[in-house]
Amino acid sequence: MDRRRLRLASVPPAGGTDGVEEKIVRALTYPKPRAEERPGRMRRVNLGDLQTALGETDLKFAVVLVDDSGRISGRPVFEHLLWSAGNTFTAWAGRGHLMLRPTEEGPLSLDGRGRMALPPTLLRYCGIDSGDQAFLIAAPDHQALIVHPLINLAHMVRTFHTDLYDREIQQRISGLDH
């Protein structure tokens, strides 16, 4: 929908409907980007930061359900990160995953029940829908939470076992050479 049509759609028709249409359009409109952000661009995960966060640190894992509101509930993971209700966070989008870190006045927050609502746009971008399960990786030394769709976990497991198999075959082949 182009911007002109969006502006016209936000004007209530004559006869009044108590601004219902305007409220609907406002609810469906993306928030205005901050001055320091480039419009229309998502923050991207710096792969160097991600590699560092997952390097040699004490990781904690969880598989959680994404509810109908886009919330994840990972209390043990959040506690491992020492995150608590009221903390605010910013999310960075990677290819097929998100990375969350605490930031002052971040747009995301942890509620009193240990849940965090993730924006639908970010969830869709990394291939997660409401009702899906997500794989969480907590890296407390770097204050980072990485959120993956389960398809990424399946890929990680397959890659791990393929690498093991390949190494075993290589060991058998090199053992025959001696």
Residue pairs with C-beta under 8 A, 6 or more apart in sequence:
1 9
6 25
6 29
9 21
9 25
10 21
10 22
10 25
10 26
11 22
12 19
12 20
12 21
12 22
13 21
30 121
33 39
33 40
37 43
42 92
42 93
42 121
42 122
42 125
43 90
43 91
43 92
43 93
44 92
44 93
44 94
45 92
45 93
45 94
45 97
45 98
45 99
46 92
47 94
49 99
49 142
49 144
50 94
50 99
50 144
50 146
52 142
53 99
53 139
53 141
53 142
53 144
53 146
54 137
54 139
54 146
57 139
57 140
57 141
57 142
58 140
58 141
59 137
59 138
59 139
60 76
60 77
60 80
60 137
60 138
60 140
61 77
61 135
61 136
61 137
61 138
62 74
62 76
62 77
62 135
62 136
62 138
63 133
63 134
63 135
63 136
63 150
63 153
64 72
64 73
64 74
64 77
64 133
64 134
64 136
65 72
65 73
65 131
65 132
65 133
65 134
66 72
66 118
66 123
66 128
66 129
66 130
66 131
66 132
66 133
66 134
67 73
67 130
67 131
68 130
68 131
69 117
69 130
70 117
70 118
70 119
70 120
70 123
70 130
71 115
71 116
71 117
71 118
72 115
72 116
72 118
72 134
72 136
72 147
73 113
73 114
73 115
74 114
74 116
74 136
74 145
75 114
77 136
77 138
77 145
78 84
78 110
78 114
78 116
78 138
78 145
80 138
80 140
81 138
81 140
81 143
81 145
82 140
83 102
83 110
83 145
84 110
85 110
85 111
85 112
85 114
86 109
86 110
87 102
87 109
87 110
88 102
88 103
88 104
88 105
88 106
88 107
88 108
88 109
89 100
89 101
89 102
89 103
89 106
89 107
89 108
89 109
89 110
89 116
90 100
90 101
90 103
90 106
90 107
90 108
91 98
91 99
91 100
91 108
91 118
91 119
91 122
92 98
92 99
92 100
92 101
93 122
93 125
93 126
94 126
95 126
96 126
96 127
96 148
96 149
96 151
96 152
97 126
97 146
97 147
97 148
97 149
97 152
98 118
98 122
98 126
98 146
98 147
99 144
99 145
99 146
99 147
100 108
100 116
100 144
100 145
100 146
100 147
101 142
101 143
101 144
101 145
102 143
107 119
108 116
108 117
108 118
108 119
109 116
110 116
111 117
118 147
120 130
123 129
123 130
126 147
126 148
126 149
127 149
127 151
128 134
128 147
128 149
132 149
132 150
133 150
134 147
134 148
134 149
134 150
135 147
135 148
135 149
135 150
135 152
135 153
136 145
136 146
136 147
136 148
137 145
137 146
137 148
138 144
138 145
139 145
139 146
